[in-house]
Amino acid sequence: MYATERQIAIERQLASEGRVSVVDLARLFDVTTETVRRDLDALERAGALRRVHGGAVSLERTSTVETAVAERGLQRGFEKASIAARALAAIPAGFRGSIFVDAGTTTAAFARALGDHLRAVGATAEVVTHSVPIAAELGARGDIALSVIGGRVRGLTAAAVGASTVKAIEAMRPDVAILGTNGIAAPFGLSTPDPEEAAVKQAIVASARRAIVVADSGKVGAEYLVRFARLEDVDVLVTDAALPEDLADALSVAGAEVWLP
């Protein structure tokens, strides 16, 4: 295979997966890792990707790039619904307690399914959120006890952020938190592009008795500007596909469970 053909194949893999590994590409193309690195260097010079340790990521995965919540809501809908359905196992039959639902599109899928699940398993819950869309959806149901955390609403995510939001969350102790993330990687942990969003998520993780992270496989391996939690802070990761070996091992060492649909 010529270099041009390899580079086209690398670009296709980046488009579908968002990240490529030098070692995996060397195996795939049956070439040396040095050859793959030269290919990646050439593609980076051409503006097609960004080099990271061990491989490369698409330009959409740079540390400060963030997609608006409305656009994200149109992506990976089936996967997010599957993850949400699996995450409902964190709310068992007879549950009586509180649930903090973080902002995000996968957490929103969880919130949409929560009311019917509570009724089906004979559970009741006080739900807390700082997400405007999630609050609107749950509030419209009329059958869920709901508390909304206020603050300055960040347009890109439609979530309350800022010092008053963080302070309100720090005064709480929810039994379960359902959290989203922009990226999860070993060893960096969970991350997001915006410092204010990170501060809110960090407060949620610190206050919750149990932290359940819901993230589709597109978030795996991504590292954004601000870390808001270590892998050791996660009790359960719910995702839609088997994890890379390094992340699976790191989560196991951290004592976190991994749930698949």
DRENPA-3360 file (N, C-alpha, C; in nm, 2 decimals, always signed):
BEGIN
1 = MYATERQI = +0.08/-0.12/+0.00/+0.00/+0.00/+0.00/+0.09/+0.12/+0.00 ~ +0.06/+0.22/-0.09/+0.13/+0.34/-0.10/+0.10/+0.43/+0.02 ~ +0.19/+0.53/+0.05/+0.17/+0.62/+0.16/+0.03/+0.70/+0.14 ~ +0.01/+0.74/+0.02/-0.12/+0.82/-0.01/-0.24/+0.73/+0.03 ~ -0.24/+0.61/-0.01/-0.35/+0.52/+0.03/-0.37/+0.50/+0.18 ~ -0.25/+0.48/+0.24/-0.26/+0.47/+0.39/-0.32/+0.60/+0.45 ~ -0.27/+0.71/+0.41/-0.32/+0.83/+0.47/-0.47/+0.86/+0.44 ~ -0.52/+0.82/+0.33/-0.66/+0.83/+0.30/-0.74/+0.74/+0.40;
9 = AIERQLAS = -0.68/+0.62/+0.42/-0.75/+0.52/+0.51/-0.74/+0.57/+0.65 ~ -0.63/+0.64/+0.69/-0.62/+0.70/+0.83/-0.73/+0.81/+0.84 ~ -0.74/+0.89/+0.74/-0.84/+1.00/+0.75/-0.98/+0.94/+0.76 ~ -1.01/+0.83/+0.69/-1.15/+0.77/+0.70/-1.17/+0.72/+0.85 ~ -1.07/+0.65/+0.90/-1.08/+0.60/+1.04/-1.10/+0.71/+1.14 ~ -1.03/+0.82/+1.12/-1.04/+0.94/+1.21/-1.19/+0.99/+1.20 ~ -1.24/+1.00/+1.08/-1.38/+1.05/+1.06/-1.48/+0.97/+1.13 ~ -1.46/+0.84/+1.14/-1.56/+0.75/+1.20/-1.53/+0.73/+1.35;
17 = EGRVSVVD = -1.41/+0.73/+1.39/-1.38/+0.70/+1.53/-1.32/+0.82/+1.61 ~ -1.27/+0.92/+1.55/-1.23/+1.04/+1.62/-1.08/+1.03/+1.67 ~ -1.02/+0.91/+1.67/-0.89/+0.89/+1.72/-0.83/+0.77/+1.66 ~ -0.70/+0.77/+1.64/-0.62/+0.66/+1.59/-0.50/+0.63/+1.67 ~ -0.46/+0.51/+1.68/-0.34/+0.47/+1.75/-0.23/+0.43/+1.66 ~ -0.10/+0.47/+1.69/+0.01/+0.43/+1.60/+0.03/+0.28/+1.60 ~ +0.02/+0.22/+1.71/+0.04/+0.07/+1.72/-0.07/+0.00/+1.64 ~ -0.20/+0.04/+1.66/-0.31/-0.02/+1.59/-0.29/+0.00/+1.44;
25 = LARLFDVT = -0.25/+0.12/+1.39/-0.24/+0.14/+1.25/-0.13/+0.06/+1.19 ~ -0.02/+0.05/+1.27/+0.10/-0.04/+1.22/+0.05/-0.18/+1.20 ~ -0.03/-0.23/+1.29/-0.08/-0.37/+1.27/-0.17/-0.38/+1.15 ~ -0.26/-0.28/+1.14/-0.36/-0.28/+1.03/-0.29/-0.28/+0.90 ~ -0.19/-0.19/+0.88/-0.13/-0.18/+0.75/+0.00/-0.27/+0.73 ~ +0.03/-0.34/+0.84/+0.15/-0.42/+0.83/+0.28/-0.35/+0.79 ~ +0.29/-0.23/+0.87/+0.41/-0.15/+0.85/+0.47/-0.12/+0.98 ~ +0.59/-0.05/+0.99/+0.65/-0.02/+1.11/+0.58/+0.10/+1.18;
33 = TETVRRDL = +0.59/+0.12/+1.31/+0.54/+0.23/+1.37/+0.60/+0.36/+1.32 ~ +0.73/+0.36/+1.28/+0.79/+0.48/+1.23/+0.72/+0.52/+1.10 ~ +0.68/+0.43/+1.02/+0.61/+0.46/+0.89/+0.48/+0.53/+0.92 ~ +0.41/+0.47/+1.02/+0.28/+0.54/+1.06/+0.30/+0.68/+1.11 ~ +0.40/+0.69/+1.20/+0.43/+0.83/+1.25/+0.46/+0.93/+1.14 ~ +0.53/+0.88/+1.03/+0.56/+0.97/+0.92/+0.43/+1.01/+0.85 ~ +0.34/+0.91/+0.84/+0.21/+0.94/+0.78/+0.13/+1.04/+0.86 ~ +0.13/+1.02/+0.99/+0.06/+1.11/+1.08/+0.12/+1.25/+1.07;
41 = DALERAGA = +0.25/+1.26/+1.07/+0.31/+1.39/+1.06/+0.27/+1.46/+0.93 ~ +0.27/+1.39/+0.82/+0.23/+1.44/+0.69/+0.08/+1.49/+0.70 ~ +0.00/+1.42/+0.76/-0.14/+1.46/+0.77/-0.16/+1.58/+0.86 ~ -0.08/+1.59/+0.97/-0.09/+1.70/+1.05/-0.04/+1.83/+0.98 ~ +0.07/+1.82/+0.90/+0.11/+1.93/+0.82/+0.01/+1.98/+0.73 ~ -0.07/+1.88/+0.68/-0.18/+1.91/+0.58/-0.31/+1.97/+0.65 ~ -0.30/+1.97/+0.78/-0.42/+2.02/+0.86/-0.53/+1.92/+0.87 ~ -0.50/+1.79/+0.86/-0.61/+1.69/+0.86/-0.63/+1.63/+1.00;
49 = LRRVHGGA = -0.54/+1.65/+1.09/-0.55/+1.59/+1.22/-0.46/+1.66/+1.32 ~ -0.47/+1.62/+1.45/-0.38/+1.67/+1.55/-0.31/+1.56/+1.62 ~ -0.17/+1.56/+1.62/-0.10/+1.45/+1.69/-0.11/+1.46/+1.84 ~ -0.13/+1.35/+1.90/-0.13/+1.33/+2.05/-0.04/+1.21/+2.08 ~ -0.02/+1.20/+2.21/+0.07/+1.09/+2.26/+0.01/+0.95/+2.21 ~ +0.09/+0.88/+2.14/+0.05/+0.75/+2.09/-0.04/+0.74/+1.97 ~ -0.07/+0.86/+1.91/-0.15/+0.85/+1.79/-0.19/+0.99/+1.74 ~ -0.32/+1.00/+1.71/-0.37/+1.13/+1.66/-0.52/+1.14/+1.68;
57 = VSLERTST = -0.57/+1.26/+1.69/-0.72/+1.28/+1.70/-0.76/+1.37/+1.59 ~ -0.89/+1.37/+1.56/-0.95/+1.46/+1.46/-0.94/+1.60/+1.52 ~ -0.95/+1.70/+1.43/-0.95/+1.84/+1.47/-1.07/+1.88/+1.56 ~ -1.18/+1.80/+1.54/-1.29/+1.83/+1.63/-1.27/+1.79/+1.77 ~ -1.16/+1.71/+1.80/-1.13/+1.67/+1.94/-1.03/+1.75/+2.00 ~ -1.00/+1.87/+1.95/-0.90/+1.96/+2.02/-0.96/+2.00/+2.15 ~ -0.88/+2.04/+2.25/-0.91/+2.05/+2.39/-1.02/+2.15/+2.42 ~ -1.05/+2.25/+2.33/-1.14/+2.35/+2.36/-1.26/+2.35/+2.27;
65 = VETAVAER = -1.27/+2.26/+2.17/-1.38/+2.26/+2.08/-1.50/+2.19/+2.15 ~ -1.62/+2.26/+2.14/-1.74/+2.20/+2.20/-1.86/+2.23/+2.11 ~ -1.94/+2.12/+2.09/-2.06/+2.13/+2.01/-2.18/+2.17/+2.09 ~ -2.26/+2.25/+2.03/-2.38/+2.30/+2.11/-2.47/+2.18/+2.14 ~ -2.55/+2.19/+2.25/-2.63/+2.08/+2.30/-2.74/+2.05/+2.19 ~ -2.79/+2.14/+2.12/-2.89/+2.11/+2.02/-2.84/+2.03/+1.91 ~ -2.71/+2.05/+1.87/-2.65/+1.97/+1.76/-2.62/+1.83/+1.81 ~ -2.56/+1.83/+1.94/-2.53/+1.70/+2.00/-2.65/+1.61/+2.01;
73 = GLQRGFEK = -2.77/+1.67/+2.04/-2.89/+1.59/+2.05/-2.93/+1.52/+1.93 ~ -2.87/+1.55/+1.81/-2.91/+1.49/+1.69/-2.81/+1.37/+1.66 ~ -2.71/+1.35/+1.74/-2.60/+1.26/+1.71/-2.61/+1.14/+1.81 ~ -2.59/+1.02/+1.75/-2.58/+0.89/+1.83/-2.70/+0.87/+1.92 ~ -2.82/+0.90/+1.86/-2.94/+0.88/+1.94/-2.97/+0.74/+1.99 ~ -2.95/+0.64/+1.91/-2.97/+0.50/+1.95/-2.88/+0.47/+2.06 ~ -2.75/+0.50/+2.04/-2.65/+0.47/+2.15/-2.69/+0.53/+2.28 ~ -2.72/+0.66/+2.28/-2.76/+0.73/+2.40/-2.88/+0.67/+2.47;
81 = ASIAARAL = -2.98/+0.63/+2.39/-3.10/+0.57/+2.45/-3.06/+0.43/+2.51 ~ -2.97/+0.36/+2.45/-2.93/+0.23/+2.50/-2.85/+0.25/+2.63 ~ -2.77/+0.35/+2.64/-2.69/+0.38/+2.76/-2.78/+0.42/+2.87 ~ -2.88/+0.50/+2.84/-2.98/+0.55/+2.94/-3.06/+0.44/+3.00 ~ -3.10/+0.35/+2.91/-3.18/+0.23/+2.96/-3.09/+0.14/+3.05 ~ -2.97/+0.13/+3.02/-2.88/+0.05/+3.11/-2.85/+0.12/+3.24 ~ -2.84/+0.25/+3.23/-2.81/+0.33/+3.35/-2.92/+0.33/+3.45 ~ -3.04/+0.30/+3.41/-3.16/+0.29/+3.50/-3.14/+0.18/+3.60;
89 = AAIPAGFR = -3.06/+0.09/+3.58/-3.03/-0.02/+3.68/-2.97/+0.04/+3.81 ~ -2.92/+0.16/+3.80/-2.87/+0.23/+3.92/-2.98/+0.27/+4.01 ~ -3.11/+0.27/+3.96/-3.22/+0.30/+4.04/-3.31/+0.18/+4.06 ~ -3.28/+0.10/+4.17/-3.35/-0.03/+4.18/-3.49/-0.02/+4.23 ~ -3.56/-0.14/+4.23/-3.69/-0.14/+4.28/-3.70/-0.09/+4.43 ~ -3.80/-0.02/+4.46/-3.82/+0.03/+4.60/-3.73/+0.15/+4.63 ~ -3.65/+0.20/+4.54/-3.56/+0.32/+4.57/-3.64/+0.43/+4.62 ~ -3.58/+0.49/+4.73/-3.64/+0.61/+4.79/-3.52/+0.70/+4.82;
97 = GSIFVDAG = -3.50/+0.80/+4.73/-3.39/+0.89/+4.75/-3.38/+1.00/+4.65 ~ -3.26/+1.05/+4.63/-3.24/+1.17/+4.54/-3.15/+1.14/+4.43 ~ -3.18/+1.20/+4.31/-3.10/+1.18/+4.19/-3.06/+1.31/+4.13 ~ -2.93/+1.34/+4.12/-2.89/+1.46/+4.05/-2.86/+1.42/+3.90 ~ -2.93/+1.49/+3.81/-2.91/+1.47/+3.67/-2.83/+1.58/+3.61 ~ -2.71/+1.55/+3.56/-2.62/+1.65/+3.50/-2.67/+1.70/+3.37 ~ -2.63/+1.81/+3.32/-2.66/+1.86/+3.19/-2.59/+1.77/+3.08 ~ -2.66/+1.76/+2.96/-2.60/+1.68/+2.86/-2.71/+1.61/+2.78;
105 = TTTAAFAR = -2.67/+1.55/+2.67/-2.77/+1.48/+2.58/-2.79/+1.33/+2.63 ~ -2.69/+1.27/+2.67/-2.71/+1.13/+2.72/-2.78/+1.13/+2.86 ~ -2.75/+1.23/+2.94/-2.82/+1.24/+3.07/-2.96/+1.28/+3.04 ~ -2.99/+1.36/+2.94/-3.13/+1.39/+2.90/-3.21/+1.27/+2.86 ~ -3.14/+1.18/+2.79/-3.20/+1.05/+2.75/-3.24/+0.97/+2.88 ~ -3.15/+0.97/+2.98/-3.18/+0.91/+3.10/-3.30/+0.97/+3.17 ~ -3.31/+1.11/+3.17/-3.42/+1.18/+3.24/-3.55/+1.15/+3.17 ~ -3.55/+1.13/+3.04/-3.67/+1.10/+2.96/-3.73/+0.97/+3.00;
113 = ALGDHLRA = -3.64/+0.87/+3.03/-3.68/+0.74/+3.07/-3.71/+0.72/+3.21 ~ -3.67/+0.82/+3.29/-3.67/+0.80/+3.44/-3.81/+0.78/+3.50 ~ -3.91/+0.87/+3.45/-4.04/+0.86/+3.51/-4.11/+0.73/+3.50 ~ -4.10/+0.67/+3.38/-4.17/+0.54/+3.36/-4.10/+0.43/+3.43 ~ -3.96/+0.45/+3.45/-3.89/+0.35/+3.52/-3.93/+0.35/+3.67 ~ -3.93/+0.47/+3.73/-3.97/+0.48/+3.87/-4.11/+0.42/+3.89 ~ -4.20/+0.44/+3.81/-4.33/+0.38/+3.82/-4.33/+0.23/+3.81 ~ -4.25/+0.18/+3.72/-4.25/+0.04/+3.69/-4.18/-0.04/+3.80;
121 = VGATAEVV = -4.09/+0.02/+3.87/-4.02/-0.05/+3.98/-4.07/-0.01/+4.12 ~ -4.17/+0.07/+4.13/-4.22/+0.11/+4.25/-4.13/+0.20/+4.33 ~ -4.06/+0.29/+4.27/-3.96/+0.38/+4.33/-4.01/+0.52/+4.33 ~ -3.96/+0.60/+4.42/-3.98/+0.74/+4.42/-3.85/+0.82/+4.43 ~ -3.84/+0.93/+4.37/-3.71/+1.01/+4.38/-3.74/+1.16/+4.37 ~ -3.65/+1.23/+4.44/-3.64/+1.37/+4.43/-3.53/+1.40/+4.33 ~ -3.56/+1.46/+4.21/-3.47/+1.48/+4.11/-3.42/+1.62/+4.11 ~ -3.29/+1.64/+4.10/-3.23/+1.77/+4.10/-3.15/+1.79/+3.97;
129 = THSVPIAA = -3.16/+1.90/+3.90/-3.08/+1.93/+3.78/-3.05/+2.08/+3.77 ~ -2.95/+2.11/+3.70/-2.91/+2.25/+3.66/-2.93/+2.27/+3.51 ~ -2.98/+2.17/+3.44/-3.00/+2.18/+3.30/-3.14/+2.23/+3.27 ~ -3.15/+2.34/+3.19/-3.28/+2.40/+3.15/-3.36/+2.30/+3.07 ~ -3.31/+2.23/+2.96/-3.39/+2.14/+2.89/-3.44/+2.02/+2.97 ~ -3.35/+1.97/+3.06/-3.40/+1.86/+3.14/-3.50/+1.90/+3.24 ~ -3.48/+2.02/+3.30/-3.58/+2.07/+3.39/-3.72/+2.09/+3.32 ~ -3.72/+2.14/+3.20/-3.84/+2.17/+3.13/-3.91/+2.03/+3.10;
137 = ELGARGDI = -3.84/+1.94/+3.06/-3.90/+1.81/+3.02/-3.95/+1.74/+3.14 ~ -3.88/+1.73/+3.25/-3.93/+1.66/+3.37/-4.04/+1.74/+3.43 ~ -4.03/+1.87/+3.43/-4.14/+1.96/+3.49/-4.27/+1.94/+3.42 ~ -4.26/+1.92/+3.29/-4.39/+1.90/+3.21/-4.46/+1.77/+3.24 ~ -4.39/+1.67/+3.29/-4.45/+1.54/+3.32/-4.55/+1.55/+3.44 ~ -4.51/+1.63/+3.54/-4.60/+1.64/+3.65/-4.60/+1.53/+3.75 ~ -4.53/+1.42/+3.73/-4.53/+1.31/+3.82/-4.39/+1.28/+3.88 ~ -4.30/+1.38/+3.87/-4.17/+1.37/+3.93/-4.14/+1.49/+4.02;
145 = ALSVIGGR = -4.09/+1.46/+4.14/-4.06/+1.57/+4.23/-3.92/+1.63/+4.18 ~ -3.92/+1.76/+4.15/-3.81/+1.82/+4.08/-3.77/+1.94/+4.15 ~ -3.63/+1.96/+4.17/-3.57/+2.08/+4.21/-3.47/+2.13/+4.11 ~ -3.47/+2.25/+4.08/-3.38/+2.31/+3.98/-3.28/+2.40/+4.04 ~ -3.16/+2.38/+4.01/-3.05/+2.47/+4.05/-3.03/+2.58/+3.95 ~ -3.03/+2.70/+4.01/-3.02/+2.82/+3.92/-2.88/+2.87/+3.90 ~ -2.86/+2.98/+3.83/-2.74/+3.04/+3.80/-2.74/+3.10/+3.66 ~ -2.62/+3.14/+3.61/-2.61/+3.20/+3.48/-2.62/+3.08/+3.38;
153 = VRGLTAAA = -2.71/+3.09/+3.29/-2.73/+2.98/+3.19/-2.63/+3.00/+3.07 ~ -2.55/+2.90/+3.05/-2.45/+2.90/+2.94/-2.52/+2.85/+2.82 ~ -2.52/+2.94/+2.72/-2.60/+2.91/+2.60/-2.56/+2.79/+2.52 ~ -2.43/+2.76/+2.52/-2.39/+2.64/+2.44/-2.44/+2.51/+2.49 ~ -2.46/+2.50/+2.63/-2.50/+2.38/+2.69/-2.64/+2.39/+2.76 ~ -2.69/+2.51/+2.76/-2.82/+2.54/+2.83/-2.82/+2.49/+2.97 ~ -2.71/+2.51/+3.04/-2.69/+2.46/+3.18/-2.65/+2.58/+3.27 ~ -2.70/+2.58/+3.39/-2.66/+2.68/+3.48/-2.52/+2.66/+3.53;
161 = VGASTVKA = -2.44/+2.77/+3.53/-2.30/+2.76/+3.58/-2.27/+2.88/+3.66 ~ -2.15/+2.88/+3.72/-2.11/+3.00/+3.80/-2.10/+2.96/+3.95 ~ -2.06/+3.06/+4.03/-2.03/+3.04/+4.17/-2.15/+3.00/+4.25 ~ -2.27/+3.07/+4.22/-2.39/+3.03/+4.29/-2.44/+2.89/+4.26 ~ -2.42/+2.85/+4.14/-2.46/+2.71/+4.11/-2.37/+2.61/+4.18 ~ -2.24/+2.63/+4.18/-2.15/+2.54/+4.25/-2.18/+2.54/+4.40 ~ -2.21/+2.66/+4.46/-2.23/+2.67/+4.60/-2.36/+2.59/+4.64 ~ -2.46/+2.60/+4.55/-2.59/+2.53/+4.58/-2.57/+2.38/+4.57;
169 = IEAMRPDV = -2.49/+2.33/+4.48/-2.46/+2.19/+4.47/-2.38/+2.14/+4.58 ~ -2.28/+2.22/+4.63/-2.20/+2.18/+4.74/-2.27/+2.16/+4.87 ~ -2.39/+2.22/+4.88/-2.47/+2.21/+5.00/-2.57/+2.09/+4.99 ~ -2.55/+2.00/+4.89/-2.64/+1.89/+4.87/-2.56/+1.76/+4.89 ~ -2.64/+1.65/+4.91/-2.58/+1.52/+4.92/-2.67/+1.42/+4.85 ~ -2.68/+1.42/+4.71/-2.77/+1.33/+4.64/-2.72/+1.19/+4.65 ~ -2.81/+1.09/+4.65/-2.78/+0.95/+4.66/-2.71/+0.90/+4.53 ~ -2.76/+0.95/+4.42/-2.70/+0.91/+4.29/-2.69/+1.03/+4.20;
177 = AILGTNGI = -2.57/+1.04/+4.13/-2.56/+1.15/+4.03/-2.54/+1.08/+3.90 ~ -2.61/+1.12/+3.80/-2.60/+1.08/+3.66/-2.52/+1.19/+3.58 ~ -2.40/+1.16/+3.55/-2.31/+1.26/+3.49/-2.28/+1.24/+3.34 ~ -2.27/+1.34/+3.27/-2.21/+1.33/+3.13/-2.07/+1.38/+3.13 ~ -2.00/+1.36/+3.02/-1.86/+1.40/+3.01/-1.83/+1.42/+2.86 ~ -1.74/+1.52/+2.83/-1.70/+1.53/+2.69/-1.59/+1.43/+2.66 ~ -1.51/+1.39/+2.76/-1.41/+1.30/+2.73/-1.38/+1.21/+2.85 ~ -1.33/+1.09/+2.83/-1.28/+1.00/+2.94/-1.17/+0.93/+2.88;
185 = AAPFGLST = -1.05/+0.94/+2.96/-0.93/+0.87/+2.91/-0.84/+0.83/+3.02 ~ -0.76/+0.74/+3.00/-0.66/+0.70/+3.10/-0.52/+0.75/+3.05 ~ -0.45/+0.81/+3.15/-0.48/+0.83/+3.29/-0.55/+0.96/+3.32 ~ -0.58/+1.05/+3.22/-0.62/+1.18/+3.25/-0.75/+1.19/+3.33 ~ -0.85/+1.11/+3.30/-0.97/+1.11/+3.37/-1.09/+1.17/+3.29 ~ -1.18/+1.24/+3.35/-1.30/+1.29/+3.28/-1.27/+1.44/+3.26 ~ -1.31/+1.49/+3.14/-1.28/+1.63/+3.11/-1.38/+1.69/+3.03 ~ -1.37/+1.83/+3.02/-1.47/+1.91/+2.95/-1.40/+2.04/+2.90;
193 = PDPEEAAV = -1.44/+2.10/+2.80/-1.36/+2.22/+2.75/-1.37/+2.34/+2.83 ~ -1.48/+2.36/+2.90/-1.51/+2.49/+2.97/-1.48/+2.48/+3.12 ~ -1.41/+2.58/+3.18/-1.38/+2.57/+3.32/-1.50/+2.59/+3.41 ~ -1.60/+2.67/+3.37/-1.72/+2.68/+3.45/-1.80/+2.55/+3.45 ~ -1.81/+2.49/+3.34/-1.88/+2.36/+3.33/-1.81/+2.26/+3.42 ~ -1.68/+2.26/+3.41/-1.59/+2.17/+3.49/-1.61/+2.19/+3.64 ~ -1.62/+2.31/+3.68/-1.64/+2.34/+3.83/-1.78/+2.28/+3.88 ~ -1.88/+2.30/+3.79/-2.01/+2.24/+3.83/-2.01/+2.09/+3.84;
201 = KQAIVASA = -1.95/+2.03/+3.74/-1.94/+1.88/+3.74/-1.85/+1.83/+3.85 ~ -1.75/+1.90/+3.88/-1.66/+1.86/+4.00/-1.74/+1.87/+4.13 ~ -1.83/+1.97/+4.14/-1.91/+1.98/+4.26/-2.01/+1.87/+4.27 ~ -2.07/+1.83/+4.15/-2.16/+1.72/+4.15/-2.09/+1.59/+4.20 ~ -1.98/+1.56/+4.14/-1.90/+1.44/+4.18/-1.87/+1.43/+4.32 ~ -1.83/+1.55/+4.38/-1.78/+1.55/+4.52/-1.90/+1.54/+4.61 ~ -2.02/+1.58/+4.57/-2.14/+1.58/+4.66/-2.21/+1.45/+4.66 ~ -2.21/+1.38/+4.55/-2.29/+1.26/+4.53/-2.23/+1.14/+4.61;
209 = RRAIVVAD = -2.33/+1.06/+4.66/-2.29/+0.93/+4.73/-2.24/+0.83/+4.62 ~ -2.29/+0.84/+4.50/-2.26/+0.74/+4.40/-2.26/+0.82/+4.26 ~ -2.15/+0.81/+4.19/-2.13/+0.88/+4.06/-2.14/+0.78/+3.95 ~ -2.25/+0.80/+3.87/-2.27/+0.72/+3.75/-2.24/+0.80/+3.62 ~ -2.14/+0.77/+3.55/-2.11/+0.84/+3.43/-2.17/+0.77/+3.30 ~ -2.24/+0.85/+3.22/-2.30/+0.80/+3.10/-2.23/+0.86/+2.98 ~ -2.16/+0.78/+2.90/-2.09/+0.84/+2.79/-2.08/+0.74/+2.67 ~ -2.12/+0.79/+2.55/-2.11/+0.70/+2.44/-1.96/+0.68/+2.40;
217 = SGKVGAEY = -1.93/+0.58/+2.32/-1.80/+0.54/+2.28/-1.72/+0.65/+2.21 ~ -1.79/+0.75/+2.16/-1.73/+0.86/+2.09/-1.65/+0.95/+2.19 ~ -1.68/+0.94/+2.32/-1.61/+1.02/+2.42/-1.48/+0.95/+2.47 ~ -1.47/+0.82/+2.44/-1.36/+0.74/+2.49/-1.23/+0.78/+2.43 ~ -1.13/+0.81/+2.51/-1.00/+0.84/+2.46/-0.98/+0.99/+2.44 ~ -1.09/+1.07/+2.46/-1.08/+1.22/+2.44/-1.03/+1.29/+2.57 ~ -0.95/+1.39/+2.55/-0.90/+1.47/+2.66/-0.92/+1.61/+2.63 ~ -1.00/+1.68/+2.71/-1.03/+1.82/+2.69/-0.96/+1.91/+2.79;
225 = LVRFARLE = -0.98/+2.03/+2.79/-0.89/+2.13/+2.86/-0.89/+2.11/+3.01 ~ -1.01/+2.09/+3.07/-1.02/+2.09/+3.21/-1.07/+1.95/+3.26 ~ -0.99/+1.89/+3.35/-1.03/+1.77/+3.41/-1.12/+1.80/+3.53 ~ -1.24/+1.73/+3.54/-1.33/+1.76/+3.65/-1.34/+1.64/+3.75 ~ -1.28/+1.52/+3.71/-1.28/+1.40/+3.80/-1.18/+1.31/+3.75 ~ -1.12/+1.24/+3.85/-1.03/+1.13/+3.82/-1.11/+1.00/+3.80 ~ -1.05/+0.90/+3.74/-1.11/+0.77/+3.73/-1.15/+0.72/+3.86 ~ -1.07/+0.74/+3.97/-1.10/+0.69/+4.10/-1.23/+0.75/+4.16;
233 = DVDVLVTD = -1.28/+0.86/+4.10/-1.40/+0.93/+4.15/-1.53/+0.87/+4.09 ~ -1.51/+0.78/+3.99/-1.63/+0.72/+3.92/-1.66/+0.59/+3.98 ~ -1.79/+0.57/+4.01/-1.84/+0.44/+4.06/-1.88/+0.35/+3.95 ~ -1.94/+0.40/+3.84/-1.99/+0.32/+3.73/-1.97/+0.41/+3.60 ~ -1.92/+0.35/+3.50/-1.92/+0.40/+3.36/-2.02/+0.32/+3.28 ~ -2.12/+0.39/+3.22/-2.21/+0.32/+3.13/-2.18/+0.37/+2.99 ~ -2.15/+0.28/+2.90/-2.12/+0.31/+2.77/-2.17/+0.21/+2.67 ~ -2.15/+0.23/+2.54/-2.22/+0.14/+2.44/-2.13/+0.04/+2.37;
241 = AALPEDLA = -2.00/+0.04/+2.40/-1.91/-0.05/+2.33/-1.79/-0.08/+2.43 ~ -1.73/-0.20/+2.40/-1.61/-0.24/+2.48/-1.51/-0.13/+2.48 ~ -1.44/-0.11/+2.59/-1.34/-0.01/+2.60/-1.20/-0.05/+2.55 ~ -1.12/+0.04/+2.51/-0.98/+0.01/+2.49/-0.91/-0.05/+2.61 ~ -0.82/-0.14/+2.59/-0.76/-0.21/+2.70/-0.70/-0.12/+2.81 ~ -0.64/-0.01/+2.77/-0.57/+0.08/+2.87/-0.68/+0.14/+2.96 ~ -0.79/+0.19/+2.90/-0.89/+0.25/+2.98/-0.96/+0.15/+3.07 ~ -0.99/+0.03/+3.01/-1.06/-0.07/+3.09/-0.98/-0.11/+3.21;
249 = DALSVAGA = -0.85/-0.13/+3.19/-0.76/-0.17/+3.30/-0.75/-0.06/+3.41 ~ -0.74/+0.07/+3.36/-0.73/+0.18/+3.45/-0.86/+0.19/+3.54 ~ -0.97/+0.17/+3.48/-1.10/+0.18/+3.55/-1.11/+0.06/+3.65 ~ -1.06/-0.05/+3.61/-1.06/-0.17/+3.71/-0.97/-0.14/+3.83 ~ -0.85/-0.09/+3.80/-0.76/-0.05/+3.91/-0.83/+0.06/+4.00 ~ -0.90/+0.15/+3.94/-0.97/+0.26/+4.01/-1.09/+0.21/+4.09 ~ -1.13/+0.09/+4.07/-1.25/+0.03/+4.14/-1.38/+0.07/+4.08 ~ -1.38/+0.11/+3.95/-1.50/+0.15/+3.88/-1.56/+0.04/+3.80;
257 = EVWLP = -1.69/+0.02/+3.80/-1.76/-0.08/+3.72/-1.78/-0.02/+3.58 ~ -1.79/-0.11/+3.48/-1.83/-0.07/+3.35/-1.95/-0.15/+3.31 ~ -2.06/-0.08/+3.27/-2.18/-0.14/+3.23/-2.20/-0.12/+3.08 ~ -2.24/-0.23/+3.01/-2.27/-0.22/+2.87/-2.42/-0.25/+2.85 ~ -2.48/-0.20/+2.75/-2.63/-0.23/+2.72/-2.64/-0.38/+2.69;
% end
